[in-house]
Amino acid sequence: MFGLNLQSLNLKNKWLPSIENETTEYKVEFNEKCKREIAAFLNGTQTAYIYLGIDDNDQGVIHTYSDIERHTIEEKMGHWISSSIYYPSPVGLVYIKIKQNITYIEIKPGDSKPYFLDGNAYVRNGSESVKASPERVMKMLSNQKLDSFDSSESFNQNLTFNDIGMVFNGMDVDFKPNALGFYNSNEKYTNTALLFSNQNVFTVKVAIFEGINVDQFKDRREFGGCLTKQIDDILTFINLNNSLVAKITGNAQRSEKQSYPSVAIREAVINAVVHRSYFNKSPIQIEIFDDRLTIMSPGPLPGGMKIEAVLEGKTLPRNPRIIKILNKLKYIEDYGTGIRRIISKYVDEEVHPQFDAKEDFVKVILPNLNYIDKKLKTTNFKLGKGDTLNSSNLKIIEYLKKNTYISRVTVESILYIKNTQANQLLKNMVDNDILKKVGAGPSTRYVLSQRDIVEPGDNREIINFIYLIHSGISPSISHYQILITKCM
């Protein structure tokens, strides 16, 4: 298949490395396997080389490539590099070169590690290119320069800016792509330009479910295009599904409450769009259930940050050019206040947002302020005159239908509240004879005190009686009467 065969001449070049290693690969022919070697070298730390037509056993020259063959390789490799099989784009990092009639590929290590080939990251392990471990990928992600994506060259150079241009015109602000970081030093479009273009490939998926699990869809949409358009369209769609519940009170005016505070929704959506990792091609996922709204954005927290630091107000912007533009367009009022604003909108509520950060995603959960479990609405209970049952009471009762007792710490966990709030809630339920306090100090537990809260056929009274005995507390006469009744 080759033109000139030099194997019999055992031609060698002293300047070639004697063995394959972290920066050297020998290939007898250029083929699809070169893709993986390129991907691994992109994730390296030094400039690396793939020498073509070379025997990897003795570095003998098997084949020298003609100009026509070399041109064919350049075209094929150029197609690989500019296509979506590599992510982020390695354009400008991979070159075909020739020295002393030997054709080789030069690969410079990229600044946007990890680089993926068809969704997999590869690294060099001695003379082999192997899949990177999750720990290795995480380390590369944590070492990323925070502006490395939005300042990198876009794989697509055929971009239009109709939507973002309209936003600037609507605010009577001049649209100046150069000043916005849309071009790099080579006058090529950057990824910042891509994200604000009509051709933006990153999307957000929104799904609405019936109930509190994913068994049944009610509606689902996918939003794409310019980031500002995505944000506007997503907020419009969510707000259309953010029900307003009116409550009749003793005042002249009725009390109205949205299921989700609009400010919290806006901050959570914009945070996801702004701070997500665009090195991950996955879409942002927003899911709306009867009891909660979840927003999951791809990638870990930037710079190896911990969720506790974020909740305390620490900020480390991952995509500074995106932030600068959205700040200019008034989508972001200030830096580092989004999470605290979300929390502040729930500060006087019985339920609170949750924040979770893993190695490949960040999730925000906003609880529905108007949600009451349908299973609990028919619960029969006795309260004092003028007292009403709230969703927190109902969740505690539902927990105690399945468990012998509940502690303050457990209440904090299932309701996402602080210890002072949990203590007050439990005290109110004891005062209303919904719960009975058992024990004292750290061993304090709470059990259901009303028999009609327990569903027919349940043996909760017997379990509670045993628990009282085990705790060293003398049961009351009523406890003995209930036990006798249950055992007859």
N, C-alpha and C positions, 0 to 999 in steps of 0.2 A: 504493500500500500504506500510505502514511502518512495520518494524519488531516489535520492543518493544514500546508499547504505555504507556506512563507514565502520561497521562493527569489526570487520576483519582487520581494519587498520589499527584497532584498539587505541583510537585517538583520545587523548586526555588533555585536560587543561589544568595546569597547576593552580590557577587562581580559583578554581571551584573548591568549595569545602569538601573534606574527605568523607563526611557522612551526613546523612539527614539529621536535622536537629530542630530546635524551637523556631528557627528562622529560615530553614532550608528544606525544600522538597524537590525530588527528582521525578519527572514523568517521562516515560518513553514517548507518549503521545498526548496531545491535548484532547480531553474528553470531558464528559459530564462530572467525573469525579473531581475535577479541578474546582468545581463550585464550593465543595466543602472545605478544601484547603484554603481557598480565598477567605471564606467566612471565619475560619479559625485564626488566620493571620491578622484579620481586621481586629480581632479581640486581643491581639498580642500587645507587646510594649515596644517592639523594635521593628524597623523595616525588614520585611521578609521577601523571599524569592522562591518562585517555582520555575525550575529549569526544565525546558522541554527538549525531548529527544535524547535524554541522558539516562543511562542505566544506573539504577540506584544501588547496585552491588559494587561496581568498580568505577563509577563515574565516567565510563567510556561513552563516547558520542555515538549514538545509534543512528541519529538522523539530523540533518540540518535542514531547516525550513526555508523554502524559497520565498521570494517577495509576495507571490500570489497566495501561498499558504499562510503567510504571516498576516496578510490583509484579511483573509477569511477568518482567522482566529480573532483579529481585532474587532471585526464586525460581530461575531458571535458573542465575544466577551462583553462588548459594548451593550449588546442587547440584554445580557444578564444583569449588568450593573445598573442599567437605567430602568429595569423592570421592577415589579413589586416583590420578586422572590427574595431580594435582600432588603432588610429593614433594620435600622434607618438606611437611607440611600448612601452607598459608598462612592458616589460620583466624585471624581477628583482624587481618589485614593489608590486606584488600581491602574497600572500602565503596562503595555507591551513594549519591551525593549530588546536590543540585540547587542551582543559583545563577542567579538572574535567568531562570528558566524553562529553563535549560540543564541537562540531565542529564549527569552525568559519573561516571566510576569513579576513585576515589582508591586508589592502591597505595603502601603504605609498603615501603621496602626491608627485607627480612628479615634476621634474625641468623643464620639457618641455611643460608646460601649454600653451595653452589649449589642452587637450586631447579630441579627437573626437571618437564617436561611430557611425559607419555608416554615417559619415558626419555631425553629430550633437554633439554639446558640451553640457554637463549637469553639473549642480552644485546643491549643497544642499541648500534648503530653509527650515530651521527648520528640520522637520522629513521627508521631501519629496525631491525627486530628480527631478528637473525640467530642461527644456531647458534653457540654458544661453541666456540672451539678447545680441543683437549685441554690446551694450556698455560694457557688462561684458567681452565678448570675446575680444574686442579691448583692454580693460584694461589688460587682461592676456597677450595678444600679446606684448603690450608695455613694460611689465615687464619681458619679456623673457630674459634669459641670452643669450648674442649674440653668444656664442659658444655651446649652449645647444643642438642644433640638431646634428651638425657634430661630437660632442664628445659622443653622446648617442649610445647605443648598437643597432646594425642593427637587424631588424626582420629576415633578411636572413643571415645565417651563411655559406651558400654554394656559395662562391664567387670566381670568377677567374679574373685575371688581365692581360690578353693578350694584350689588346689595350694600356693601360697605360704603361705597360712594354716596348712596342715597342717605345713609345715616349721617355722614359728615355734612351733606348739603342741608339736611333737615335741621341740623344744629347751627347752620350758618358758619361752619368751620371749613377751612380749605383742606382738601384731601391731597396730601403730599406723600406719596409712597416712599420716596427716598428718606424722608424724615421719620417715617414709621418703622424703618428697618426691613422694608420689603426687598431690598437688594443687598447682595454681599459685595466684597471688594472686586469681584470679577463681573459685576453688573448682572448677576444671575439672581432669579427669585429665590428668596429664603423660605423656610417653612413657616415663618410668620406670615408671609404673603399667601402661602397655600391655605393656612387656617382661616384667613379673612377673605378668601376668594370664593367665587361661586362654585369652584371645582373641589372644595375641601372634601376629603374622603373620610374624615372622622365623623361619626354619627352618634346620636343619643337615642336609645330605645326606651319607650315608655309603655308600660303594660298596666292595665287595671283588672283586678281579679274580683270574683264573687267570693265573699267570705274572707277568711284569714289564712288561706293557703293557696297554692298555685293550681288547684284542680280545674278551675273553670275561668276562662277569660271573659271579661265584659267588653274590653276594647284594647287595642294596641296600635301604636304609631311609631314611626322611625323618623327622626328629624336630622336633616343634613344641611350642607351648604355653609355659608359664611357664619362664623361664630356668633356674631350679634343677632343674626336671623334665627339661629338655633335657640339662643337664650329667649328671645321674644316669643317664638312659637311654642316652646316648651312651657313657659310660664302661663301663656294664654290657655293652653290645653289643660294644665293642672288646675288652674283657677276655675275653669269651667266645671271641674269635677271636685271642687272644694266646697262641699255643702255648708250652708248656713243654717244653724238650728236656733229657733226662737224659744225662749222659756218665759212663761207668764209668772211674774213676781207680784209682790204686794205694791210695787211702785206703779206710777201712772204709765210709765213706758215699759215695754217688754224688753227682756235681755236677749241679745243675739250673739252667737259665737260661731266663728268658722271652725271647721274640723281641724284645719292646720293654719297657724298664723301665717299670713301672706309674706311677712318679712322673713320668717324662718325659711319658707320655701324658696324665696328669691335668693337668700344668702347661700343656702345649701346647693342650689342648682348652679349658681355662678362660681362658687368654690370648686365644684366638681369640674366644670369646664376649664377654669383657669389653672388649677393646680394638679390636674391629672397628668399622668405620664403619657406623652404622645409617642414614646418609644414602644408602647404597647398598642397594637392595632385594635384591641377589643373596644366595643362601644361602651359609653357610660350607660348603666342600666338603672332605670327608675321604675319602681313597682309600687302600686297603690292597692292596699288591702282595706278591708273594713276597719281595721284597728290601727293601721300604721302606714306610713309612706317611707320607703327606703330608697336611698340613692347610693349606688356603688360605682366608684370611679376606678379605672385601671391604674396599677402601679402602687408602690409603697409610698410612704411619706418621704419627702425629699431630704437628702443629706443624712439619712439614718435617724431622723427625728423620732421621738417617742410620742404617743398620743397624749400622755400626761403633759408634756411640754406645750403641745398645741392648745390644750384646754386651758392652760395658764396664760395663753396669749403670745407665745413665741411664734415667730413667723420666719419662714425661709422660702421665698418665692421660687418656684421651679421654672416658670416661664416668664421672665421679667419683661420681655417685649410685648407679650400678650397683655400683661397687667398694665403696662404703660398706656397701651391703646385703649383698653376698656376704662381706665381711669380718666383718660382724656374725653371719652364719650359719656362719662357720668354713670357707667354701669357699676363702677366700684367707687364708693365714697372715700374710703380710707384703707390703708393696708393693715392687715392683721386683726381686723375687728369682726370678721364674718362669723366665726364660731361663737364668740361671746355674744353676738347679737341673737344668734339662734337660741342659745341658752337663756338669755334674758327674757325671751318671749314665753318661756315656760316657767319662769321663776315662781309665780304665784299659783301654779297648777299642781294637781296631784300626781301627774305623770310628767316625765322629763325625757329629753332626747338622749339617744345613745350614740356613741362614737366608737368605731372599731377600726384598727389598722393592722393588716396582715402583710405578708411579703409580696403579695401581688394585687392587693386592692385596699381601698379605704371606703368604709361604709358609714353612712349617717342614717339613723332611724328616728323619724319624727312620729310620736304617738298621736292618734286621733283624739282630740279633746272632747269629742261628742260621742265616743264609742262606749256602748254598754253591751256586754256579751248577751246575745239573745238567749242563751241557756240560763242566764241568771235573772232575766226579767221576770220570770214566773216564780222565783224563789219566795216562799212564804216566811215572813219574819214579823216580829213585833217590835215596834219602836215607840219611844215616848211621843207624846203629843207635839205635833209641829216639826218632828224630826224627819229627815229624808235620807234615803240610802244613796250613796254616790258610787261611782265606778270602782274606787279603791276598796270600799266596803265589800262590794260584790266579788272582787278578785280574791280577797282574803277568805271570804266564805267559800268560794269555789275551790280554793286551795285546801281548805279544811274538810271538804267533802271527800278528798282523796288522801288526806294525811291526818295523822292522829293529833298533831299540834302544830303551832307555828311560833316562831321566835321573832324578836324585833329585827335581827339581822336578816332573816328570810324575807320579812316585809320590805326592808330596804332594797333587797335584791330583786324581788318580783315587781316592785312599783318604781324602782329607780329614784328613791327619795333618800334624804339624809336622816340620821338617827333621831334628831329632834322632831322631825315631821312624823316619823314612824311611831315614836313614843306618844305623840299627841293623838294620832289616828287610833292607835290601840286603846288608849285611855277612853276616847269617846265611845268606842265600840263596847268596852267593858261597862261604862256608865249607862249605855243603852241596853245592857243585858244581852248583847249579841255574842260577846265573848266572855269567858271566865278566865281570870288570871290565876295561874298555878305556879307556885314556887316564888322565889325572891332572888334578887341579885342577878348574877350572870346566868343562873339556871332558870330564870323566869320563862315560862311558856304560856301560850294562850290556846284555849280549846273552845269549841262551840258550846254555848250555854243553853240554847233553845232547841228543844227536841224537834220542832216543826221545821227547822232549817234542814234537818237530815232527811234525805229522801227515803220513801217507804222501803222496807227490806234491808236498810243499811244497819250495820252493827256498830256504828260510831259510838253509841252510848256505852256499849260494853268496853270498847277500846279506851274511851275516855276514863271509865271507871278504873280499869287496870292501870292506866297511866297515873291517876291520882294516888292509887295505892303505892305504885312504884316510886312516886315522888315523895312519899312520906307524908301525904296530906290526907286527913280524915274525910272521906266522902260524906255528903249531907244525907239526910233521910230521903230526899227526893232522888238522889243518885241510886240508893238501894231500891227504892220503889220502881225506878225505871229498869234497873237490872233484873228484878224479879219478873216484871212484865215481859221483858225481852226473852227471858229464859222459859217462859210458860208455853 
